[in-house]
Amino acid sequence: MTTDALDHRLLRALLDTAADLAELADTESVLASIVRRTRALVGTDMAYLSLNDHAAGETYIRRAEGVVTHAYRTIRMPIGTGVLGKVAEGLAPFQSLDYSNDPTITHIPQVDHAVQAEGVHAIMGSPLVVDGRPLGALMVAERRARRFTHSEVTIVESLAKHAAIAIQNAHRYTEALNAAGRADA
């Protein structure tokens, strides 16, 4: 496939994703769509989305696709640790070519066990940020060591920007419905 054809296909996919996210109102549908599209567009073994619990200082996996173990699907970790926690800080995309052997990240034993049980090696993600506030992270992972390409990082980064706004809008919609329900009662 030529570079122009690939660029056109990716642009079309991003526009389709943005349109889908704009139509979804409930948070669960938004999260499922984001994770499904991300995994399909990047072509990875798994994709997942975390949300930050700022009161606890943690980020937790909220929605995942391609993940087979309960331990991985329910990871909670301090913001700033591991790849997920580092991305969830909201500063920039980040990747690890081989997580278990990566000395540049802060490892947490229980998370390391979950990663090893899932068979994950390469992890990459981009922060979900709205109005300068980090909401969480959009992540992809592979069960083999590899470097994600600049194009793949750009795709996840673009989807994360759309996703952050869609998540915020879905939360606002849900809050408005709840407020209307309380007013009616």
C-alpha positions in Angstrom: 0.0 0.0 0.0 1.4 3.4 -0.9 2.0 6.1 1.8 -0.8 8.3 0.3 -3.2 5.3 0.4 -2.3 4.5 4.0 -2.6 8.2 5.0 -6.0 8.4 3.3 -7.2 5.1 5.0 -6.0 6.4 8.4 -7.6 9.8 8.0 -10.9 8.1 6.9 -10.8 5.8 10.0 -10.1 8.8 12.3 -13.0 10.8 10.8 -15.3 7.8 11.1 -14.3 7.3 14.7 -14.9 10.9 15.6 -18.3 10.7 14.0 -19.2 7.5 15.9 -18.0 9.1 19.2 -20.0 12.2 18.6 -23.2 10.1 18.2 -22.7 8.1 21.4 -24.3 9.4 24.5 -23.7 6.9 27.3 -20.3 6.4 28.8 -20.2 2.6 28.3 -20.8 2.8 24.6 -18.2 5.6 24.3 -15.6 3.5 26.1 -16.3 0.3 24.2 -16.1 2.2 20.8 -12.8 3.9 21.7 -11.1 0.7 22.7 -12.5 -1.4 19.8 -11.5 1.2 17.2 -8.0 1.7 18.7 -7.2 -2.0 18.7 -8.5 -2.3 15.1 -6.7 0.7 13.7 -3.4 -0.1 15.3 -3.8 -3.8 14.8 -2.5 -4.8 18.3 -3.2 -7.8 20.5 -5.0 -5.6 23.0 -6.2 -2.1 23.7 -7.5 -0.6 26.9 -8.5 2.7 28.5 -7.8 3.8 32.0 -9.5 6.6 34.0 -7.8 8.5 36.8 -9.0 8.5 40.4 -7.3 11.7 41.4 -8.5 11.4 45.1 -6.6 8.0 45.3 -3.7 9.1 43.1 -4.3 6.1 40.9 -5.3 5.2 37.4 -7.3 2.0 36.7 -8.2 0.1 33.6 -11.9 0.8 32.9 -12.4 -0.9 29.5 -10.3 -3.4 27.6 -10.4 -5.5 24.5 -8.1 -8.5 23.8 -7.1 -8.9 27.5 -7.6 -12.4 28.7 -6.6 -12.3 32.4 -8.7 -10.8 35.2 -5.5 -9.5 36.9 -4.6 -7.4 33.9 -8.1 -6.2 33.2 -8.4 -4.9 36.8 -5.0 -3.2 37.1 -4.9 -0.1 39.4 -1.6 1.7 39.8 -0.3 4.9 41.1 -0.2 7.7 38.6 3.4 8.1 37.4 4.4 4.5 37.8 4.8 1.9 35.0 3.8 2.7 31.4 0.1 3.1 32.2 0.7 5.4 35.2 3.3 7.5 33.3 0.9 8.0 30.4 -2.0 8.8 32.7 0.0 11.7 34.2 -1.1 13.5 31.0 2.3 14.8 29.8 2.9 12.9 26.6 2.6 9.5 24.8 5.1 6.9 26.0 6.1 3.4 25.1 8.1 0.5 26.4 9.6 -2.0 23.9 9.8 -4.7 26.6 8.0 -3.8 29.8 9.4 -6.5 32.1 13.0 -5.6 31.2 12.6 -1.8 31.0 14.7 -0.1 33.7 13.4 3.4 32.7 10.0 2.8 34.4 9.0 2.4 38.0 7.8 -1.2 38.5 5.2 -2.4 41.0 5.5 -6.2 41.8 1.7 -7.0 41.6 1.4 -5.1 38.3 4.5 -6.8 36.9 3.0 -10.2 37.8 -0.2 -9.3 36.0 1.8 -8.1 32.9 3.8 -11.4 32.9 0.6 -13.5 33.3 -1.0 -11.8 30.4 2.2 -12.3 28.3 2.6 -8.6 27.5 5.9 -7.2 26.3 5.4 -3.9 24.3 3.1 -1.2 25.7 2.3 2.2 24.3 -0.3 4.9 25.1 -1.4 8.4 24.9 -3.0 10.5 27.7 -6.6 11.5 27.7 -6.6 15.2 28.5 -9.3 17.8 28.5 -8.7 21.5 29.4 -5.3 20.5 30.7 -6.7 17.9 33.1 -5.6 14.3 32.6 -8.6 11.9 32.6 -6.6 8.7 32.0 -4.9 6.9 29.2 -5.6 5.1 26.0 -3.2 2.2 25.6 -2.3 -0.6 23.2 -0.1 -3.6 24.0 1.5 -6.6 22.2 2.5 -10.0 23.5 5.9 -9.6 21.8 8.7 -7.1 22.1 8.5 -4.4 19.5 8.8 -0.6 18.8 5.6 1.2 17.9 6.0 3.3 14.8 5.6 7.1 14.7 2.4 6.5 12.7 1.0 4.2 15.3 1.8 6.6 18.1 0.1 9.4 16.1 -3.0 7.3 15.6 -3.3 6.5 19.3 -2.6 10.2 20.2 -5.3 11.4 17.7 -7.9 8.8 19.1 -7.0 9.8 22.6 -7.8 13.5 21.9 -11.2 12.5 20.4 -11.8 10.0 23.2 -11.1 12.5 26.0 -13.7 14.9 24.6 -16.2 12.1 24.0 -15.8 10.8 27.6 -16.2 14.3 29.0 -19.4 14.8 26.9 -20.8 11.4 27.9 -20.2 12.3 31.6 -21.9 15.6 31.1 -24.9 14.0 29.3 -25.3 11.4 32.1 -25.1 14.2 34.8 -27.7 16.2 32.9 -30.0 13.2 32.7 -29.5 12.5 36.4 -30.2 16.1 37.3 -33.4 16.1 35.2 -34.5 12.9 36.9 -34.0 14.4 40.3 -35.9 17.6 39.3 -38.8 15.5 38.1 -38.9 13.5 41.3 
